[in-house]
Amino acid sequence: MAFYRDRQLTHLASSISVFAITIGLVVGQSATQKSLAQTSTTPAPSGVTSINGSGGGSVNTLLVGTGTTSPYAPKGSWFNTYGVGNPKTLNPPGPVNPLVTWRYAAINSSAGVAAFFTQTPPPLTATNTATILRPVSFADTDDPITGTEKLSPGPNAGIPIQVPVITYGVSLAYNPTGLNVPAGGIKLSRATYLGIFNGTITNWNDAKIKADNGGRVIAVNKPIVVVRRSDNSANTFTLSNNLRAAFGATWNRGVGEKSIAQPASGIPNPLPANTVVWPANFQSAAKSGGVATKIKTTAGAIGYVDNSTRLANGLQAAVLQNKAGTYNPISSTSIRNAFVGATDQDPSPRRIKIVVTDPTAANAYPLVSASYLLFYDKYADVKIANGIKGFIGWALGTTAADNIATARGYAPLPDAIKTQSKGVVNSYVNNALNP
């Protein structure tokens, strides 16, 4: 049974305080390779409209690029393909639309949504150096809004628009050092990855892991080092949500974006809201990049990272058993299969919410999520509204956009959901309030 969390108004209000802990730009990217979508204190080129936003980091590789080489570099990302890059050499060759450019601060979903609803760019701090100019034009979130949130006064108005634009999978990535890895990768049944993440399976020689892999001995004696997120993360929510949907109360460590270590007194009862209480011996790291780095440098480690980050770091991923009992490696195809037939769960014609917590298709990967863009109903600048509609039409309507997403480890939405998203944006995003 699907299980999902609605954002609460108090959650939105408190999220403003997390601006001070937002992430900075990706390390290793030279100054000449930073696009307007990431940071710029200079105005957009003459005649070009800047479309500014902030939000979750799960789509950062897709929207602006986070690597130094193809396919993860800024050149060829969605924003630098569709709009004007800075420098223009980031356009391959493009741009599709020479009248717009994009800025995006990958902070986190809660902080990005707060910036959107308050119509206030996140402040610059020691850890957030991404300059997002006024006005805030959009936000990205992996946590669908409830529709009860209200805009603060500002240049834009109306009822917020929400549409999914991409899907992604959360991989269980591991370090193979000291492990006897089968040719197709290590298989983990549902019960086994539950045991790993609740702390009851602690060694790669566990009988359950051996059984999952046809009797193969993965390790004679190798402790499992579990790496979790230390910060708020949609990946934490996706994994814990799946475990709750699959196992009910057997997964007794909570569901949410927040991560804390289990106190000496044991698992709290009641559990803190929106929080997962991990075994105290788990290691932790901030952001997907931090988790990936710790996995890469720790023999026998396993942790959860989005598939794009996993691929960019060259990590192996476990082949997971799904609800149908089949084992599927994580891929754009198996992620997308999880969303085939999914339906909108939001009654508002202005919002779409597609939540898949435990997909039933035999060919589906089990740990999946959708990422949403939030827009305003009425934009003070019609050029911003037109740029948004053009971008959504391209991102959800062209093979070129799909190919970029697939190459970076994401999965395009099923066609039926794409059509819904484009319809909502075309109907409601403009410079006038609609009924």
C-alpha positions, -999 to +999 in steps of 0.1 A: +000+000+000+013+034-009+026+054+020+036+090+015+042+121+035+024+154+030+044+186+037+031+204+067+029+242+070+051+241+101+076+221+080+076+249+054+080+277+080+108+260+098+126+252+066+137+288+061+162+283+089+181+256+069+193+282+044+225+286+065+235+249+059+230+248+022+255+233-001+281+250-023+292+245-058+306+212-069+343+209-062+367+205-091+348+226-116+369+255-129+356+290-128+353+291-166+330+261-165+304+274-141+272+283-158+247+310-151+225+281-139+249+277-110+263+310-100+268+345-114+268+380-100+266+395-135+233+403-152+221+381-181+233+391-215+214+419-232+179+407-244+182+375-223+158+369-194+171+351-163+149+324-148+160+318-113+153+289-089+165+267-061+157+233-045+168+197-043+202+184-053+188+151-068+184+168-102+215+190-100+234+168-125+206+169-149+196+206-147+231+223-145+257+195-145+281+186-117+310+168-132+340+178-153+336+154-181+307+142-203+280+133-197+280+149-163+296+183-172+277+216-174+279+214-211+249+195-223+228+197-192+191+206-196+195+242-186+226+248-207+211+231-237+178+249-236+190+284-225+220+306-229+251+293-210+278+313-194+302+311-211+282+304-243+306+275-250+285+255-226+258+253-252+261+222-273+258+241-297+224+257-290+209+273-272+174+260-281+160+293-268+184+323-270+161+345-251+164+329-216+191+317-192+188+297-160+202+300-125+197+272-100+209+268-064+210+231-054+204+235-016+176+211-006+140+206-013+127+222+019+149+253+016+142+256-021+104+255-016+107+281+012+125+304-012+098+299-037+069+306-013+086+336+003+097+348-032+131+355-015+164+341-029+184+320-004+211+342+012+248+337+004+267+319+032+300+301+035+284+270+022+259+285-002+278+305-029+251+301-056+238+335-064+201+334-073+188+367-084+154+381-078+128+372-086+127+335-077+109+320-106+107+282-098+117+256-073+125+219-074+113+194-048+112+157-044+085+161-017+052+171-033+035+201-017+001+198-001-015+228-018-022+245+015+009+266+014+005+303+007+027+327-013+042+357+006+037+390-011+059+395-041+059+402-078+042+369-086+009+356-075-018+329-077-020+292-067+013+273-071+017+250-100+034+216-095+044+191-122+068+161-122+096+164-148+119+135-142+122+102-123+153+088-105+163+058-086+181+054-053+209+029-056+225+008-029+261+014-039+289-007-025+327-009-024+337-043-038+372-044-021+375-078-004+343-091-018+337-119-043+313-101-066+292-122-091+294-111-128+260-095-126+266-078-093+255-086-058+219-095-054+200-084-023+165-096-015+139-074+002+144-091+035+182-087+032+184-050+024+159-045+053+183-064+075+213-044+064+196-010+070+180-020+103+214-033+115+206-070+119+228-081+090+263-069+097+287-091+077+290-099+040+292-136+050+256-136+062+236-167+051+209-145+037+233-127+013+248-161+003+213-174-004+204-143-025+234-150-047+228-187-054+250-200-027+280-179-037+302-168-008+305-130-011+331-129+017+344-153+043+345-125+069+340-089+059+320-065+081+294-044+063+300-007+068+267+011+062+269+048+051+239+070+057+231+106+050+238+130+079+217+158+064+181+161+052+177+140+021+150+129-003+171+097-008+166+089+029+129+094+025+127+072-006+146+043+010+127+045+043+094+049+026+100+018+005+109-002+036+078+009+055+056+001+024+072-033+020+075-043+057+050-022+077+058-020+114+087-044+109+106-013+097+104+005+130+130+031+124+108+058+109+101+074+076+114+108+065+142+130+052+160+135+085+187+111+098+198+107+134+219+080+152+201+057+176+206+070+212+220+047+238+185+043+253+173+026+221+149+035+193+127+064+205+090+057+211+073+076+196+096+082+167+105+118+158+084+131+129+100+130+094+131+112+109+149+079+104+167+066+135+197+046+122+218+021+142+245+041+161+274+022+144+264+034+109+288+059+094+274+092+079+282+118+053+266+149+040+251+151+005+251+123-021+286+133-030+298+128+005+282+094+008+297+083-025+332+094-015+329+075+018+318+044+000+346+047-025+372+049+003+359+022+026+363-015+018+330-034+022+309-002+025+273+001+013+251+032+012+223+048-006+229+075-033+209+086-063+218+068-095+233+098-112+257+103-084+266+067-084+274+066-121+294+098-119+315+082-091+319+049-109+303+029-081+288-006-083+251-011-073+233-040-057+207-058-078+175-055-057+145-077-054+112-060-060+076-067-048+070-091-076+100-112-064+123-104-094+157-089-093+164-059-114+196-038-117+191-001-115+188+016-149+168+042-166+146+015-180+139-002-147+133+031-130+109+042-156+090+009-155+082+016-119+061+046-130+042+030-158+005+032-150+010+055-120-018+081-116-021+116-103-029+116-065-037+154-063-072+165-069-062+200-080-060+206-117-029+228-110-009+201-093+003+166-102+016+142-075+029+108-086+041+087-057+054+052-061+067+036-029+067-001-037+062-007-074+044-039-084+057-045-120+081-074-124+105-053-145+106-023-121+134-011-098+120-007-062+136+025-049+123+053-070+111+089-068+099+117-090+112+152-090+089+182-093+091+218-105+070+244-089+059+275-108+036+304-101+002+309-116+008+346-125+042+359-134+048+396-134+071+392-164+055+374-193+089+366-207+096+344-177+063+326-181+069+320-218+104+308-211+091+283-186+064+270-210+090+266-237+114+248-215+087+223-202+076+217-238+112+209-248+122+189-216+090+167-217+086+167-255+118+159-272+141+129-277+171+152-271+160+160-236+152+123-229+187+113-241+204+138-218+184+125-189+192+089-197+229+095-202+231+111-167+213+082-150+178+096-148+146+081-163+122+101-184+086+101-173+061+078-190+045+096-220+011+099-203+025+117-173+046+140-196+014+150-214-003+158-181+026+179-169+028+199-202-009+204-201-009+219-166+020+243-174+004+254-207-029+260-191-019+278-159+016+294-162+012+329-177+009+365-166-027+365-156-047+348-128-067+318-141-099+305-126 
